[in-house]
């Protein structure tokens, strides 16, 4: 600014006129037009480079046949995985995976791709993944990308704990995306992103100049072993593309082949392209059907993804979410991530997700198993509750049963630990916990445990 003042020194009226002309010719008014190079129809919010391959066939249709613009945000660079191509690990491999996914998405004309710089956290615990992102700073970044790309639709991982959805990072991406859906249209959230910059063409400006943006629809997909029966737009991956003349599954393979450090993903596609045997890839990708999350426009949950989108912008005031009503009765609930999701779904108007599944988890044979429980007393007096675990054959309880005093209006967290059977037998075991007051069973809760040879840590 100082330098410009020097050059323009002399006639103050002339200086004023020049500045005015500059401002007008640049076309800036009180509201800033969004940069149209970044406008997206769909924003993908994913965890790891390669997650986009799960919906590769759908992406092929939207990009090649429907002419839609897609942008993507990854919460981390997948640096915690194993490398099936070279010796590089951790940050070095993360650097490689960033390039692999950029090359893959370039094949689909998707170049607006960002990373939240989170820590890849292999495990099943969504709260651990959110902690490692870290959560707050990542949410601020994601809201920024939503406001920059102004998507009509967000597609992300299902924020739900299930057997086979083996990565807390996937669920964490779904949590962040849901929060961003609810927050990005609110002008009171991250206001420094929205302030109108003082002098746009000058240096060292305050504020970012974005606009609040309400996304219209939110969809999920899940890595669960058995596909979920949930409302959403069905998609046949074997349908032939009208513009490319090939099945979408074959177009999807062009994404996979770039992920050389993630053997399974690349190998599956290379094998199919070489042999023409597409069934293994079809079987794998068929399970990633979209699940309807919510919408602020009129549409059917199982209607087309773009149904009801239209051109109008919408406001976010319909989505304030209400806290869960935990005031009633004497109860037992699963704690930890299960308790988190009960509150999360309620707060984000996703109550229907609680109907999708019984509580479940996959763990390894013989493994040390932790189940957090909550004993809830909403009576007006202190209570003594007996906790009783019903365990299937072969299970060993390390700490579970006992008597607990729960003060009036309080929730007592109880941590319980077990060893799972080490012998192969039944694949699905149901564990039940009861609370007993006097001789009366007051409430119970259960969990279905799938046993397998290997899983990520709890
Ligand atoms: Zn992943």
Boltz pocket constraint, residues with backbone or C-beta under 6 A from the ligand:
constraints:
  - pocket:
      binder: B
      contacts: [[A, 47], [A, 48], [A, 49], [A, 50], [A, 51], [A, 167], [A, 170]]
      max_distance: 6.0
